[in-house]
Amino acid sequence: MVLQKKICLLGAFSVGKTSLIQRYVNQLFSEKYLTTVGVKIDKKQVTVGNTALSLMVWDLAGEDDFTQIRSAHLRGLSGYIVVIDGTRQNSFTVALALHERVRTELGQVPAVFALNKSDLKDQWLISHEQIRTLAQLGYPVIETSAKLGLGVEEVFMGLARQLVPEKVN
């Protein structure tokens, strides 16, 4: 039996959500920037222990002053990945606001924070203090680079492991 799980990638405009998904699902990376309009859904089968999961990966348009994520897109959510662009300070603020919004609307839901663009770490504007703040929220915080493929598998599998119900002995 395969468990279907809906997961969403959330974050500010242009943080690399689509690139992370493309790297994870299709092992591809493109330098071309493609704006996501609305929602794009990809699918990936994974196995966690003895459990087969079908991940329905929702790539939601980035949040900014003009675009807000719709509550309807969050309905049925099993877990989410909050993507932060290490080179853009405002993406941290947007990420925390999105995380809080999901918690307010849906309660405790499995999540992972992806600190993206680790290949540009010398240009990061996110401080160690901010990274500690994320870690104190109690969710995994993983550095990623969609460009180099670093941490991408770990982010998605880290979330997938949280989605598998523990067996009752």
Phi and psi in radians as a Rosetta constraint file:
Dihedral C 1 N 2 CA 2 C 2 CIRCULARHARMONIC -1.899 0.35
Dihedral N 2 CA 2 C 2 N 3 CIRCULARHARMONIC 2.211 0.35
Dihedral C 2 N 3 CA 3 C 3 CIRCULARHARMONIC -1.505 0.35
Dihedral N 3 CA 3 C 3 N 4 CIRCULARHARMONIC 2.233 0.35
Dihedral C 3 N 4 CA 4 C 4 CIRCULARHARMONIC -1.589 0.35
Dihedral N 4 CA 4 C 4 N 5 CIRCULARHARMONIC 2.299 0.35
Dihedral C 4 N 5 CA 5 C 5 CIRCULARHARMONIC -2.312 0.35
Dihedral N 5 CA 5 C 5 N 6 CIRCULARHARMONIC 2.241 0.35
Dihedral C 5 N 6 CA 6 C 6 CIRCULARHARMONIC -1.602 0.35
Dihedral N 6 CA 6 C 6 N 7 CIRCULARHARMONIC 2.156 0.35
Dihedral C 6 N 7 CA 7 C 7 CIRCULARHARMONIC -2.176 0.35
Dihedral N 7 CA 7 C 7 N 8 CIRCULARHARMONIC 2.563 0.35
Dihedral C 7 N 8 CA 8 C 8 CIRCULARHARMONIC -2.101 0.35
Dihedral N 8 CA 8 C 8 N 9 CIRCULARHARMONIC 2.522 0.35
Dihedral C 8 N 9 CA 9 C 9 CIRCULARHARMONIC -1.763 0.35
Dihedral N 9 CA 9 C 9 N 10 CIRCULARHARMONIC 2.172 0.35
Dihedral C 9 N 10 CA 10 C 10 CIRCULARHARMONIC -2.092 0.35
Dihedral N 10 CA 10 C 10 N 11 CIRCULARHARMONIC 2.634 0.35
Dihedral C 10 N 11 CA 11 C 11 CIRCULARHARMONIC 2.851 0.35
Dihedral N 11 CA 11 C 11 N 12 CIRCULARHARMONIC 3.061 0.35
Dihedral C 11 N 12 CA 12 C 12 CIRCULARHARMONIC -1.151 0.35
Dihedral N 12 CA 12 C 12 N 13 CIRCULARHARMONIC 2.944 0.35
Dihedral C 12 N 13 CA 13 C 13 CIRCULARHARMONIC -1.015 0.35
Dihedral N 13 CA 13 C 13 N 14 CIRCULARHARMONIC 2.305 0.35
Dihedral C 13 N 14 CA 14 C 14 CIRCULARHARMONIC 1.170 0.35
Dihedral N 14 CA 14 C 14 N 15 CIRCULARHARMONIC 0.577 0.35
Dihedral C 14 N 15 CA 15 C 15 CIRCULARHARMONIC -1.589 0.35
Dihedral N 15 CA 15 C 15 N 16 CIRCULARHARMONIC -0.238 0.35
Dihedral C 15 N 16 CA 16 C 16 CIRCULARHARMONIC 1.960 0.35
Dihedral N 16 CA 16 C 16 N 17 CIRCULARHARMONIC 0.333 0.35
Dihedral C 16 N 17 CA 17 C 17 CIRCULARHARMONIC -1.056 0.35
Dihedral N 17 CA 17 C 17 N 18 CIRCULARHARMONIC -0.884 0.35
Dihedral C 17 N 18 CA 18 C 18 CIRCULARHARMONIC -1.087 0.35
Dihedral N 18 CA 18 C 18 N 19 CIRCULARHARMONIC -0.709 0.35
Dihedral C 18 N 19 CA 19 C 19 CIRCULARHARMONIC -1.115 0.35
Dihedral N 19 CA 19 C 19 N 20 CIRCULARHARMONIC -0.711 0.35
Dihedral C 19 N 20 CA 20 C 20 CIRCULARHARMONIC -1.100 0.35
Dihedral N 20 CA 20 C 20 N 21 CIRCULARHARMONIC -0.749 0.35
Dihedral C 20 N 21 CA 21 C 21 CIRCULARHARMONIC -1.127 0.35
Dihedral N 21 CA 21 C 21 N 22 CIRCULARHARMONIC -0.804 0.35
Dihedral C 21 N 22 CA 22 C 22 CIRCULARHARMONIC -1.071 0.35
Dihedral N 22 CA 22 C 22 N 23 CIRCULARHARMONIC -0.694 0.35
Dihedral C 22 N 23 CA 23 C 23 CIRCULARHARMONIC -1.127 0.35
Dihedral N 23 CA 23 C 23 N 24 CIRCULARHARMONIC -0.756 0.35
Dihedral C 23 N 24 CA 24 C 24 CIRCULARHARMONIC -1.245 0.35
Dihedral N 24 CA 24 C 24 N 25 CIRCULARHARMONIC -0.839 0.35
Dihedral C 24 N 25 CA 25 C 25 CIRCULARHARMONIC -1.397 0.35
Dihedral N 25 CA 25 C 25 N 26 CIRCULARHARMONIC -0.722 0.35
Dihedral C 25 N 26 CA 26 C 26 CIRCULARHARMONIC -2.053 0.35
Dihedral N 26 CA 26 C 26 N 27 CIRCULARHARMONIC 0.056 0.35
Dihedral C 26 N 27 CA 27 C 27 CIRCULARHARMONIC 0.937 0.35
Dihedral N 27 CA 27 C 27 N 28 CIRCULARHARMONIC 0.663 0.35
Dihedral C 27 N 28 CA 28 C 28 CIRCULARHARMONIC -2.115 0.35
Dihedral N 28 CA 28 C 28 N 29 CIRCULARHARMONIC 2.650 0.35
Dihedral C 28 N 29 CA 29 C 29 CIRCULARHARMONIC -2.471 0.35
Dihedral N 29 CA 29 C 29 N 30 CIRCULARHARMONIC 2.376 0.35
Dihedral C 29 N 30 CA 30 C 30 CIRCULARHARMONIC -2.214 0.35
Dihedral N 30 CA 30 C 30 N 31 CIRCULARHARMONIC 2.417 0.35
Dihedral C 30 N 31 CA 31 C 31 CIRCULARHARMONIC -1.263 0.35
Dihedral N 31 CA 31 C 31 N 32 CIRCULARHARMONIC -0.347 0.35
Dihedral C 31 N 32 CA 32 C 32 CIRCULARHARMONIC -1.208 0.35
Dihedral N 32 CA 32 C 32 N 33 CIRCULARHARMONIC 2.294 0.35
Dihedral C 32 N 33 CA 33 C 33 CIRCULARHARMONIC -1.495 0.35
Dihedral N 33 CA 33 C 33 N 34 CIRCULARHARMONIC 2.179 0.35
Dihedral C 33 N 34 CA 34 C 34 CIRCULARHARMONIC -2.054 0.35
Dihedral N 34 CA 34 C 34 N 35 CIRCULARHARMONIC 2.051 0.35
Dihedral C 34 N 35 CA 35 C 35 CIRCULARHARMONIC -1.309 0.35
Dihedral N 35 CA 35 C 35 N 36 CIRCULARHARMONIC 2.260 0.35
Dihedral C 35 N 36 CA 36 C 36 CIRCULARHARMONIC -1.453 0.35
Dihedral N 36 CA 36 C 36 N 37 CIRCULARHARMONIC 2.217 0.35
Dihedral C 36 N 37 CA 37 C 37 CIRCULARHARMONIC -1.864 0.35
Dihedral N 37 CA 37 C 37 N 38 CIRCULARHARMONIC 2.033 0.35
Dihedral C 37 N 38 CA 38 C 38 CIRCULARHARMONIC 1.321 0.35
Dihedral N 38 CA 38 C 38 N 39 CIRCULARHARMONIC -2.029 0.35
Dihedral C 38 N 39 CA 39 C 39 CIRCULARHARMONIC -2.380 0.35
Dihedral N 39 CA 39 C 39 N 40 CIRCULARHARMONIC 2.453 0.35
Dihedral C 39 N 40 CA 40 C 40 CIRCULARHARMONIC -2.183 0.35
Dihedral N 40 CA 40 C 40 N 41 CIRCULARHARMONIC 2.363 0.35
Dihedral C 40 N 41 CA 41 C 41 CIRCULARHARMONIC -2.037 0.35
Dihedral N 41 CA 41 C 41 N 42 CIRCULARHARMONIC 2.230 0.35
Dihedral C 41 N 42 CA 42 C 42 CIRCULARHARMONIC -2.037 0.35
Dihedral N 42 CA 42 C 42 N 43 CIRCULARHARMONIC 2.891 0.35
Dihedral C 42 N 43 CA 43 C 43 CIRCULARHARMONIC -2.314 0.35
Dihedral N 43 CA 43 C 43 N 44 CIRCULARHARMONIC 2.438 0.35
Dihedral C 43 N 44 CA 44 C 44 CIRCULARHARMONIC -2.550 0.35
Dihedral N 44 CA 44 C 44 N 45 CIRCULARHARMONIC 2.304 0.35
Dihedral C 44 N 45 CA 45 C 45 CIRCULARHARMONIC -1.579 0.35
Dihedral N 45 CA 45 C 45 N 46 CIRCULARHARMONIC 2.317 0.35
Dihedral C 45 N 46 CA 46 C 46 CIRCULARHARMONIC -2.407 0.35
Dihedral N 46 CA 46 C 46 N 47 CIRCULARHARMONIC 2.843 0.35
Dihedral C 46 N 47 CA 47 C 47 CIRCULARHARMONIC -2.173 0.35
Dihedral N 47 CA 47 C 47 N 48 CIRCULARHARMONIC 2.271 0.35
Dihedral C 47 N 48 CA 48 C 48 CIRCULARHARMONIC -2.100 0.35
Dihedral N 48 CA 48 C 48 N 49 CIRCULARHARMONIC 1.951 0.35
Dihedral C 48 N 49 CA 49 C 49 CIRCULARHARMONIC 1.079 0.35
Dihedral N 49 CA 49 C 49 N 50 CIRCULARHARMONIC -2.131 0.35
Dihedral C 49 N 50 CA 50 C 50 CIRCULARHARMONIC -1.745 0.35
Dihedral N 50 CA 50 C 50 N 51 CIRCULARHARMONIC 0.150 0.35
Dihedral C 50 N 51 CA 51 C 51 CIRCULARHARMONIC -1.823 0.35
Dihedral N 51 CA 51 C 51 N 52 CIRCULARHARMONIC 2.193 0.35
Dihedral C 51 N 52 CA 52 C 52 CIRCULARHARMONIC -1.569 0.35
Dihedral N 52 CA 52 C 52 N 53 CIRCULARHARMONIC 2.288 0.35
Dihedral C 52 N 53 CA 53 C 53 CIRCULARHARMONIC -2.094 0.35
Dihedral N 53 CA 53 C 53 N 54 CIRCULARHARMONIC 2.449 0.35
Dihedral C 53 N 54 CA 54 C 54 CIRCULARHARMONIC -1.898 0.35
Dihedral N 54 CA 54 C 54 N 55 CIRCULARHARMONIC 1.868 0.35
Dihedral C 54 N 55 CA 55 C 55 CIRCULARHARMONIC -1.508 0.35
Dihedral N 55 CA 55 C 55 N 56 CIRCULARHARMONIC 2.093 0.35
Dihedral C 55 N 56 CA 56 C 56 CIRCULARHARMONIC -1.640 0.35
Dihedral N 56 CA 56 C 56 N 57 CIRCULARHARMONIC 1.818 0.35
Dihedral C 56 N 57 CA 57 C 57 CIRCULARHARMONIC -1.666 0.35
Dihedral N 57 CA 57 C 57 N 58 CIRCULARHARMONIC 1.941 0.35
Dihedral C 57 N 58 CA 58 C 58 CIRCULARHARMONIC -1.644 0.35
Dihedral N 58 CA 58 C 58 N 59 CIRCULARHARMONIC 2.077 0.35
Dihedral C 58 N 59 CA 59 C 59 CIRCULARHARMONIC -1.699 0.35
Dihedral N 59 CA 59 C 59 N 60 CIRCULARHARMONIC 1.798 0.35
Dihedral C 59 N 60 CA 60 C 60 CIRCULARHARMONIC -1.601 0.35
Dihedral N 60 CA 60 C 60 N 61 CIRCULARHARMONIC 2.493 0.35
Dihedral C 60 N 61 CA 61 C 61 CIRCULARHARMONIC -0.935 0.35
Dihedral N 61 CA 61 C 61 N 62 CIRCULARHARMONIC 2.493 0.35
Dihedral C 61 N 62 CA 62 C 62 CIRCULARHARMONIC -1.106 0.35
Dihedral N 62 CA 62 C 62 N 63 CIRCULARHARMONIC 2.650 0.35
Dihedral C 62 N 63 CA 63 C 63 CIRCULARHARMONIC -1.615 0.35
Dihedral N 63 CA 63 C 63 N 64 CIRCULARHARMONIC 2.370 0.35
Dihedral C 63 N 64 CA 64 C 64 CIRCULARHARMONIC -2.620 0.35
Dihedral N 64 CA 64 C 64 N 65 CIRCULARHARMONIC -2.862 0.35
Dihedral C 64 N 65 CA 65 C 65 CIRCULARHARMONIC -1.138 0.35
Dihedral N 65 CA 65 C 65 N 66 CIRCULARHARMONIC -0.370 0.35
Dihedral C 65 N 66 CA 66 C 66 CIRCULARHARMONIC -1.845 0.35
Dihedral N 66 CA 66 C 66 N 67 CIRCULARHARMONIC -0.398 0.35
Dihedral C 66 N 67 CA 67 C 67 CIRCULARHARMONIC -2.129 0.35
Dihedral N 67 CA 67 C 67 N 68 CIRCULARHARMONIC 2.252 0.35
Dihedral C 67 N 68 CA 68 C 68 CIRCULARHARMONIC -2.118 0.35
Dihedral N 68 CA 68 C 68 N 69 CIRCULARHARMONIC 2.505 0.35
Dihedral C 68 N 69 CA 69 C 69 CIRCULARHARMONIC -1.183 0.35
Dihedral N 69 CA 69 C 69 N 70 CIRCULARHARMONIC 2.338 0.35
Dihedral C 69 N 70 CA 70 C 70 CIRCULARHARMONIC -1.423 0.35
Dihedral N 70 CA 70 C 70 N 71 CIRCULARHARMONIC 2.481 0.35
Dihedral C 70 N 71 CA 71 C 71 CIRCULARHARMONIC -1.016 0.35
Dihedral N 71 CA 71 C 71 N 72 CIRCULARHARMONIC -0.608 0.35
Dihedral C 71 N 72 CA 72 C 72 CIRCULARHARMONIC -1.062 0.35
Dihedral N 72 CA 72 C 72 N 73 CIRCULARHARMONIC -0.545 0.35
Dihedral C 72 N 73 CA 73 C 73 CIRCULARHARMONIC -1.230 0.35
Dihedral N 73 CA 73 C 73 N 74 CIRCULARHARMONIC -0.414 0.35
Dihedral C 73 N 74 CA 74 C 74 CIRCULARHARMONIC -1.515 0.35
Dihedral N 74 CA 74 C 74 N 75 CIRCULARHARMONIC -0.282 0.35
Dihedral C 74 N 75 CA 75 C 75 CIRCULARHARMONIC -1.032 0.35
Dihedral N 75 CA 75 C 75 N 76 CIRCULARHARMONIC 2.331 0.35
Dihedral C 75 N 76 CA 76 C 76 CIRCULARHARMONIC 1.397 0.35
Dihedral N 76 CA 76 C 76 N 77 CIRCULARHARMONIC 0.168 0.35
Dihedral C 76 N 77 CA 77 C 77 CIRCULARHARMONIC -1.170 0.35
Dihedral N 77 CA 77 C 77 N 78 CIRCULARHARMONIC 2.291 0.35
Dihedral C 77 N 78 CA 78 C 78 CIRCULARHARMONIC -1.657 0.35
Dihedral N 78 CA 78 C 78 N 79 CIRCULARHARMONIC -0.545 0.35
Dihedral C 78 N 79 CA 79 C 79 CIRCULARHARMONIC -2.969 0.35
Dihedral N 79 CA 79 C 79 N 80 CIRCULARHARMONIC 2.956 0.35
Dihedral C 79 N 80 CA 80 C 80 CIRCULARHARMONIC -2.623 0.35
Dihedral N 80 CA 80 C 80 N 81 CIRCULARHARMONIC 2.733 0.35
Dihedral C 80 N 81 CA 81 C 81 CIRCULARHARMONIC -2.042 0.35
Dihedral N 81 CA 81 C 81 N 82 CIRCULARHARMONIC 2.168 0.35
Dihedral C 81 N 82 CA 82 C 82 CIRCULARHARMONIC -1.709 0.35
Dihedral N 82 CA 82 C 82 N 83 CIRCULARHARMONIC 2.090 0.35
Dihedral C 82 N 83 CA 83 C 83 CIRCULARHARMONIC -1.765 0.35
Dihedral N 83 CA 83 C 83 N 84 CIRCULARHARMONIC 2.270 0.35
Dihedral C 83 N 84 CA 84 C 84 CIRCULARHARMONIC -2.117 0.35
Dihedral N 84 CA 84 C 84 N 85 CIRCULARHARMONIC 2.319 0.35
Dihedral C 84 N 85 CA 85 C 85 CIRCULARHARMONIC -1.552 0.35
Dihedral N 85 CA 85 C 85 N 86 CIRCULARHARMONIC 1.940 0.35
Dihedral C 85 N 86 CA 86 C 86 CIRCULARHARMONIC -1.006 0.35
Dihedral N 86 CA 86 C 86 N 87 CIRCULARHARMONIC -0.371 0.35
Dihedral C 86 N 87 CA 87 C 87 CIRCULARHARMONIC -1.575 0.35
Dihedral N 87 CA 87 C 87 N 88 CIRCULARHARMONIC -0.029 0.35
Dihedral C 87 N 88 CA 88 C 88 CIRCULARHARMONIC -2.251 0.35
Dihedral N 88 CA 88 C 88 N 89 CIRCULARHARMONIC 1.907 0.35
Dihedral C 88 N 89 CA 89 C 89 CIRCULARHARMONIC -0.962 0.35
Dihedral N 89 CA 89 C 89 N 90 CIRCULARHARMONIC -0.732 0.35
Dihedral C 89 N 90 CA 90 C 90 CIRCULARHARMONIC -1.163 0.35
Dihedral N 90 CA 90 C 90 N 91 CIRCULARHARMONIC -0.386 0.35
Dihedral C 90 N 91 CA 91 C 91 CIRCULARHARMONIC -1.175 0.35
Dihedral N 91 CA 91 C 91 N 92 CIRCULARHARMONIC -0.450 0.35
Dihedral C 91 N 92 CA 92 C 92 CIRCULARHARMONIC -1.190 0.35
Dihedral N 92 CA 92 C 92 N 93 CIRCULARHARMONIC -0.809 0.35
Dihedral C 92 N 93 CA 93 C 93 CIRCULARHARMONIC -1.090 0.35
Dihedral N 93 CA 93 C 93 N 94 CIRCULARHARMONIC -0.775 0.35
Dihedral C 93 N 94 CA 94 C 94 CIRCULARHARMONIC -1.090 0.35
Dihedral N 94 CA 94 C 94 N 95 CIRCULARHARMONIC -0.735 0.35
Dihedral C 94 N 95 CA 95 C 95 CIRCULARHARMONIC -1.050 0.35
Dihedral N 95 CA 95 C 95 N 96 CIRCULARHARMONIC -0.815 0.35
Dihedral C 95 N 96 CA 96 C 96 CIRCULARHARMONIC -1.099 0.35
Dihedral N 96 CA 96 C 96 N 97 CIRCULARHARMONIC -0.702 0.35
Dihedral C 96 N 97 CA 97 C 97 CIRCULARHARMONIC -1.124 0.35
Dihedral N 97 CA 97 C 97 N 98 CIRCULARHARMONIC -0.735 0.35
Dihedral C 97 N 98 CA 98 C 98 CIRCULARHARMONIC -1.138 0.35
Dihedral N 98 CA 98 C 98 N 99 CIRCULARHARMONIC -0.769 0.35
Dihedral C 98 N 99 CA 99 C 99 CIRCULARHARMONIC -1.019 0.35
Dihedral N 99 CA 99 C 99 N 100 CIRCULARHARMONIC -0.802 0.35
Dihedral C 99 N 100 CA 100 C 100 CIRCULARHARMONIC -1.133 0.35
Dihedral N 100 CA 100 C 100 N 101 CIRCULARHARMONIC -0.659 0.35
Dihedral C 100 N 101 CA 101 C 101 CIRCULARHARMONIC -1.111 0.35
Dihedral N 101 CA 101 C 101 N 102 CIRCULARHARMONIC -0.773 0.35
Dihedral C 101 N 102 CA 102 C 102 CIRCULARHARMONIC -1.094 0.35
Dihedral N 102 CA 102 C 102 N 103 CIRCULARHARMONIC -0.764 0.35
Dihedral C 102 N 103 CA 103 C 103 CIRCULARHARMONIC -1.087 0.35
Dihedral N 103 CA 103 C 103 N 104 CIRCULARHARMONIC -0.676 0.35
Dihedral C 103 N 104 CA 104 C 104 CIRCULARHARMONIC -1.176 0.35
Dihedral N 104 CA 104 C 104 N 105 CIRCULARHARMONIC -0.752 0.35
Dihedral C 104 N 105 CA 105 C 105 CIRCULARHARMONIC -1.386 0.35
Dihedral N 105 CA 105 C 105 N 106 CIRCULARHARMONIC -0.625 0.35
Dihedral C 105 N 106 CA 106 C 106 CIRCULARHARMONIC -2.083 0.35
Dihedral N 106 CA 106 C 106 N 107 CIRCULARHARMONIC -0.168 0.35
Dihedral C 106 N 107 CA 107 C 107 CIRCULARHARMONIC 1.438 0.35
Dihedral N 107 CA 107 C 107 N 108 CIRCULARHARMONIC -2.718 0.35
Dihedral C 107 N 108 CA 108 C 108 CIRCULARHARMONIC -1.257 0.35
Dihedral N 108 CA 108 C 108 N 109 CIRCULARHARMONIC 2.003 0.35
Dihedral C 108 N 109 CA 109 C 109 CIRCULARHARMONIC -2.256 0.35
Dihedral N 109 CA 109 C 109 N 110 CIRCULARHARMONIC 2.444 0.35
Dihedral C 109 N 110 CA 110 C 110 CIRCULARHARMONIC -0.940 0.35
Dihedral N 110 CA 110 C 110 N 111 CIRCULARHARMONIC 2.436 0.35
Dihedral C 110 N 111 CA 111 C 111 CIRCULARHARMONIC -2.639 0.35
Dihedral N 111 CA 111 C 111 N 112 CIRCULARHARMONIC 2.801 0.35
Dihedral C 111 N 112 CA 112 C 112 CIRCULARHARMONIC -2.458 0.35
Dihedral N 112 CA 112 C 112 N 113 CIRCULARHARMONIC 2.484 0.35
Dihedral C 112 N 113 CA 113 C 113 CIRCULARHARMONIC -1.758 0.35
Dihedral N 113 CA 113 C 113 N 114 CIRCULARHARMONIC 2.254 0.35
Dihedral C 113 N 114 CA 114 C 114 CIRCULARHARMONIC -1.907 0.35
Dihedral N 114 CA 114 C 114 N 115 CIRCULARHARMONIC 2.010 0.35
Dihedral C 114 N 115 CA 115 C 115 CIRCULARHARMONIC -1.549 0.35
Dihedral N 115 CA 115 C 115 N 116 CIRCULARHARMONIC 1.687 0.35
Dihedral C 115 N 116 CA 116 C 116 CIRCULARHARMONIC -1.523 0.35
Dihedral N 116 CA 116 C 116 N 117 CIRCULARHARMONIC 2.839 0.35
Dihedral C 116 N 117 CA 117 C 117 CIRCULARHARMONIC 1.259 0.35
Dihedral N 117 CA 117 C 117 N 118 CIRCULARHARMONIC 0.714 0.35
Dihedral C 117 N 118 CA 118 C 118 CIRCULARHARMONIC -1.164 0.35
Dihedral N 118 CA 118 C 118 N 119 CIRCULARHARMONIC -0.276 0.35
Dihedral C 118 N 119 CA 119 C 119 CIRCULARHARMONIC -1.231 0.35
Dihedral N 119 CA 119 C 119 N 120 CIRCULARHARMONIC -0.243 0.35
Dihedral C 119 N 120 CA 120 C 120 CIRCULARHARMONIC -1.954 0.35
Dihedral N 120 CA 120 C 120 N 121 CIRCULARHARMONIC 0.538 0.35
Dihedral C 120 N 121 CA 121 C 121 CIRCULARHARMONIC -1.006 0.35
Dihedral N 121 CA 121 C 121 N 122 CIRCULARHARMONIC -0.542 0.35
Dihedral C 121 N 122 CA 122 C 122 CIRCULARHARMONIC -1.175 0.35
Dihedral N 122 CA 122 C 122 N 123 CIRCULARHARMONIC -0.198 0.35
Dihedral C 122 N 123 CA 123 C 123 CIRCULARHARMONIC -1.896 0.35
Dihedral N 123 CA 123 C 123 N 124 CIRCULARHARMONIC 0.090 0.35
Dihedral C 123 N 124 CA 124 C 124 CIRCULARHARMONIC -1.113 0.35
Dihedral N 124 CA 124 C 124 N 125 CIRCULARHARMONIC 2.448 0.35
Dihedral C 124 N 125 CA 125 C 125 CIRCULARHARMONIC -1.920 0.35
Dihedral N 125 CA 125 C 125 N 126 CIRCULARHARMONIC -0.077 0.35
Dihedral C 125 N 126 CA 126 C 126 CIRCULARHARMONIC -1.399 0.35
Dihedral N 126 CA 126 C 126 N 127 CIRCULARHARMONIC 2.254 0.35
Dihedral C 126 N 127 CA 127 C 127 CIRCULARHARMONIC -1.497 0.35
Dihedral N 127 CA 127 C 127 N 128 CIRCULARHARMONIC 2.834 0.35
Dihedral C 127 N 128 CA 128 C 128 CIRCULARHARMONIC -1.063 0.35
Dihedral N 128 CA 128 C 128 N 129 CIRCULARHARMONIC -0.611 0.35
Dihedral C 128 N 129 CA 129 C 129 CIRCULARHARMONIC -1.094 0.35
Dihedral N 129 CA 129 C 129 N 130 CIRCULARHARMONIC -0.729 0.35
Dihedral C 129 N 130 CA 130 C 130 CIRCULARHARMONIC -1.158 0.35
Dihedral N 130 CA 130 C 130 N 131 CIRCULARHARMONIC -0.671 0.35
Dihedral C 130 N 131 CA 131 C 131 CIRCULARHARMONIC -1.132 0.35
Dihedral N 131 CA 131 C 131 N 132 CIRCULARHARMONIC -0.699 0.35
Dihedral C 131 N 132 CA 132 C 132 CIRCULARHARMONIC -1.088 0.35
Dihedral N 132 CA 132 C 132 N 133 CIRCULARHARMONIC -0.696 0.35
Dihedral C 132 N 133 CA 133 C 133 CIRCULARHARMONIC -1.021 0.35
Dihedral N 133 CA 133 C 133 N 134 CIRCULARHARMONIC -0.755 0.35
Dihedral C 133 N 134 CA 134 C 134 CIRCULARHARMONIC -1.082 0.35
Dihedral N 134 CA 134 C 134 N 135 CIRCULARHARMONIC -0.834 0.35
Dihedral C 134 N 135 CA 135 C 135 CIRCULARHARMONIC -1.051 0.35
Dihedral N 135 CA 135 C 135 N 136 CIRCULARHARMONIC -0.602 0.35
Dihedral C 135 N 136 CA 136 C 136 CIRCULARHARMONIC -1.225 0.35
Dihedral N 136 CA 136 C 136 N 137 CIRCULARHARMONIC -0.230 0.35
Dihedral C 136 N 137 CA 137 C 137 CIRCULARHARMONIC -1.279 0.35
Dihedral N 137 CA 137 C 137 N 138 CIRCULARHARMONIC -0.235 0.35
Dihedral C 137 N 138 CA 138 C 138 CIRCULARHARMONIC 1.596 0.35
Dihedral N 138 CA 138 C 138 N 139 CIRCULARHARMONIC 0.239 0.35
Dihedral C 138 N 139 CA 139 C 139 CIRCULARHARMONIC -2.025 0.35
Dihedral N 139 CA 139 C 139 N 140 CIRCULARHARMONIC 2.687 0.35
Dihedral C 139 N 140 CA 140 C 140 CIRCULARHARMONIC -1.052 0.35
Dihedral N 140 CA 140 C 140 N 141 CIRCULARHARMONIC 2.484 0.35
Dihedral C 140 N 141 CA 141 C 141 CIRCULARHARMONIC -2.136 0.35
Dihedral N 141 CA 141 C 141 N 142 CIRCULARHARMONIC 2.044 0.35
Dihedral C 141 N 142 CA 142 C 142 CIRCULARHARMONIC -2.200 0.35
Dihedral N 142 CA 142 C 142 N 143 CIRCULARHARMONIC 2.268 0.35
Dihedral C 142 N 143 CA 143 C 143 CIRCULARHARMONIC -1.366 0.35
Dihedral N 143 CA 143 C 143 N 144 CIRCULARHARMONIC 2.361 0.35
Dihedral C 143 N 144 CA 144 C 144 CIRCULARHARMONIC -2.327 0.35
Dihedral N 144 CA 144 C 144 N 145 CIRCULARHARMONIC 2.755 0.35
Dihedral C 144 N 145 CA 145 C 145 CIRCULARHARMONIC -2.478 0.35
Dihedral N 145 CA 145 C 145 N 146 CIRCULARHARMONIC 1.874 0.35
Dihedral C 145 N 146 CA 146 C 146 CIRCULARHARMONIC -1.097 0.35
Dihedral N 146 CA 146 C 146 N 147 CIRCULARHARMONIC -0.608 0.35
Dihedral C 146 N 147 CA 147 C 147 CIRCULARHARMONIC -1.067 0.35
Dihedral N 147 CA 147 C 147 N 148 CIRCULARHARMONIC -0.831 0.35
Dihedral C 147 N 148 CA 148 C 148 CIRCULARHARMONIC -1.660 0.35
Dihedral N 148 CA 148 C 148 N 149 CIRCULARHARMONIC -0.150 0.35
Dihedral C 148 N 149 CA 149 C 149 CIRCULARHARMONIC 1.409 0.35
Dihedral N 149 CA 149 C 149 N 150 CIRCULARHARMONIC 0.240 0.35
Dihedral C 149 N 150 CA 150 C 150 CIRCULARHARMONIC -1.407 0.35
Dihedral N 150 CA 150 C 150 N 151 CIRCULARHARMONIC 2.257 0.35
Dihedral C 150 N 151 CA 151 C 151 CIRCULARHARMONIC 1.286 0.35
Dihedral N 151 CA 151 C 151 N 152 CIRCULARHARMONIC -0.049 0.35
Dihedral C 151 N 152 CA 152 C 152 CIRCULARHARMONIC -1.164 0.35
Dihedral N 152 CA 152 C 152 N 153 CIRCULARHARMONIC -0.899 0.35
Dihedral C 152 N 153 CA 153 C 153 CIRCULARHARMONIC -1.035 0.35
Dihedral N 153 CA 153 C 153 N 154 CIRCULARHARMONIC -0.730 0.35
Dihedral C 153 N 154 CA 154 C 154 CIRCULARHARMONIC -1.076 0.35
Dihedral N 154 CA 154 C 154 N 155 CIRCULARHARMONIC -0.689 0.35
Dihedral C 154 N 155 CA 155 C 155 CIRCULARHARMONIC -1.116 0.35
Dihedral N 155 CA 155 C 155 N 156 CIRCULARHARMONIC -0.898 0.35
Dihedral C 155 N 156 CA 156 C 156 CIRCULARHARMONIC -1.190 0.35
Dihedral N 156 CA 156 C 156 N 157 CIRCULARHARMONIC -0.736 0.35
Dihedral C 156 N 157 CA 157 C 157 CIRCULARHARMONIC -1.256 0.35
Dihedral N 157 CA 157 C 157 N 158 CIRCULARHARMONIC -0.539 0.35
Dihedral C 157 N 158 CA 158 C 158 CIRCULARHARMONIC -1.070 0.35
Dihedral N 158 CA 158 C 158 N 159 CIRCULARHARMONIC -0.692 0.35
Dihedral C 158 N 159 CA 159 C 159 CIRCULARHARMONIC -1.263 0.35
Dihedral N 159 CA 159 C 159 N 160 CIRCULARHARMONIC -0.772 0.35
Dihedral C 159 N 160 CA 160 C 160 CIRCULARHARMONIC -0.998 0.35
Dihedral N 160 CA 160 C 160 N 161 CIRCULARHARMONIC -0.712 0.35
Dihedral C 160 N 161 CA 161 C 161 CIRCULARHARMONIC -1.074 0.35
Dihedral N 161 CA 161 C 161 N 162 CIRCULARHARMONIC -0.589 0.35
Dihedral C 161 N 162 CA 162 C 162 CIRCULARHARMONIC -1.261 0.35
Dihedral N 162 CA 162 C 162 N 163 CIRCULARHARMONIC -0.334 0.35
Dihedral C 162 N 163 CA 163 C 163 CIRCULARHARMONIC -1.514 0.35
Dihedral N 163 CA 163 C 163 N 164 CIRCULARHARMONIC -0.230 0.35
Dihedral C 163 N 164 CA 164 C 164 CIRCULARHARMONIC -1.537 0.35
Dihedral N 164 CA 164 C 164 N 165 CIRCULARHARMONIC 2.130 0.35
Dihedral C 164 N 165 CA 165 C 165 CIRCULARHARMONIC -1.147 0.35
Dihedral N 165 CA 165 C 165 N 166 CIRCULARHARMONIC 2.412 0.35
Dihedral C 165 N 166 CA 166 C 166 CIRCULARHARMONIC -1.289 0.35
Dihedral N 166 CA 166 C 166 N 167 CIRCULARHARMONIC 2.461 0.35
Dihedral C 166 N 167 CA 167 C 167 CIRCULARHARMONIC -1.243 0.35
Dihedral N 167 CA 167 C 167 N 168 CIRCULARHARMONIC 2.421 0.35
Dihedral C 167 N 168 CA 168 C 168 CIRCULARHARMONIC -1.588 0.35
Dihedral N 168 CA 168 C 168 N 169 CIRCULARHARMONIC 2.174 0.35
